[in-house]
Structure formats: C-alpha cells, structure tokens
Amino acid sequence: MTPITVCRMVGALAVDGRPALAATVLSAGEALLEEIGVGAPWISEMNDESRDRIRTQLDEEAFAAAWEAGKGLTADEAVALALDPAD
C-alpha cells in the first residue's frame, strides 16, 4: 500500500462516523508521505479537508490521542486498521 492510498481512506472513515480511526489513519498517511518526500498540493488539500471533517467530530484531546497513535504505523498497518470492522 502507498501513503496516498492510506490518505484516501480517511475521508470515507470520517463520513462513516469513525473519526478517531480516521485521525489515526490520517496521521499515519501524513507521516509516511513526509518520509518519502511527497507533498503534492492535491494531497495536502485532500488531507486538510479530511482533518477539518474529523475535527468537527472529535474534541482536541481525542484528536491528539488518535493522531499520536497513527504516527508510527506502516502503510499496511494503517490500511488493515482502517479495514477492520471491529473499529
């Protein structure tokens, strides 16, 4: 899986009412994008829109905790987490 794929999943998670998971996956995606040096404007815009949607659903503490949880995930781990129906 690519970091872009990870980031694309975030919007669906936020719309699906899973904002904490969306924040975790977005954090992973952004960390992975930074790691490989990808910073295309359309990706930043997509991630900003997702982050804005997530922040309307979570308080700051919950967002920060979810964000921290995603920082060290690999792309495969983030995708597996996003696809897990238990979350």
ZIHU-V62806 format. One record per residue. N is the residue number from 0. NEAR is the number of other ideal C-beta (glycine too) atoms within 10 Angstrom. D_CENTER is the distance of its C-alpha to the mean C-alpha in whole Angstrom. Layout:
n;near;d_center
N;NEAR;D_CENTER
N;NEAR;D_CENTER
//
This chain:
n;near;d_center
0;16;14
1;14;13
2;21;10
3;17;10
4;14;10
5;28;7
6;24;6
7;16;8
8;21;7
9;30;5
10;17;8
11;13;10
12;23;9
13;25;9
14;12;13
15;10;13
16;9;14
17;18;11
18;22;9
19;18;9
20;23;7
21;28;5
22;28;5
23;27;5
24;31;3
25;26;1
26;23;5
27;27;6
28;30;6
29;21;7
30;18;10
31;23;11
32;20;11
33;11;13
34;9;15
35;10;16
36;6;17
37;14;15
38;9;15
39;10;16
40;7;17
41;8;15
42;17;12
43;14;12
44;10;13
45;18;11
46;18;8
47;10;11
48;13;11
49;25;8
50;18;8
51;10;12
52;16;11
53;26;9
54;14;12
55;8;15
56;15;14
57;18;14
58;8;16
59;8;16
60;8;16
61;14;14
62;20;11
63;12;12
64;13;13
65;20;9
66;20;8
67;12;11
68;17;11
69;23;8
70;12;10
71;10;12
72;20;11
73;14;12
74;17;11
75;10;13
76;15;12
77;27;8
78;19;10
79;12;12
80;20;11
81;22;9
82;9;13
83;9;14
84;4;16
85;4;17
86;12;14
//
